[in-house]
Amino acid sequence: MPWIETVPFEEATGKLRKLYDRVAGPEGNVDNIMMVHGLRPHSMEGHMALYKNVLHHTGNTLPKWVLEMLGVWVSALNGCAYCVEHHFAGLTRLMQDDDRAAAIRAAIEARDVEALPVREAERAAMVYAHKLTERPAAMEINDVWALKDAGLSDGEILEINQVVAYFAYANRTVLGLGCSTEGDVLGLSPGNSEDPQDWGHR
């Protein structure tokens, strides 16, 4: 249970019930990170819109698994086990390569970017995410040039930046309110990237 009051799915009414219905999984499950917003439905609406557009929008060009990998990395750096477990499950499902996913997790847990079984561009993204997470005030133009030198476009750099920024928000929502994975179904995410308004978890 989180450290503040939440509203169970079956007790939700009005706008909150409509939002719960929008974010629910196949069995009507609502992730605890969304349910923790129950007393202020407008903040859940803002959270979900940000999450959907940053990680699950057809306008992104980086593969979803890369964005999920960045989310796992940032969450591990922030000590947010909730987001690590949720997004590692999503990463594994998207990659459809359990061995490679396990090797990514092992490298993240060891804080060893060089051990990641990924391309140089993705490794550069992880270096950028590490610095932005732990030393944001130290960022400089050369950090962005390192991404360009690795072959990433400015649009892709923006995607990376926004994933890091989103997880800073999500991690602090979870850690600051005592959110746990109890009762959650791990690894579900909004599957319909074509429709920003479709928040259903699959």
Order of alpha helices (4+ residues) and beta strands (2+ residues): alpha-alpha-alpha-alpha-alpha-alpha-alpha-alpha-alpha
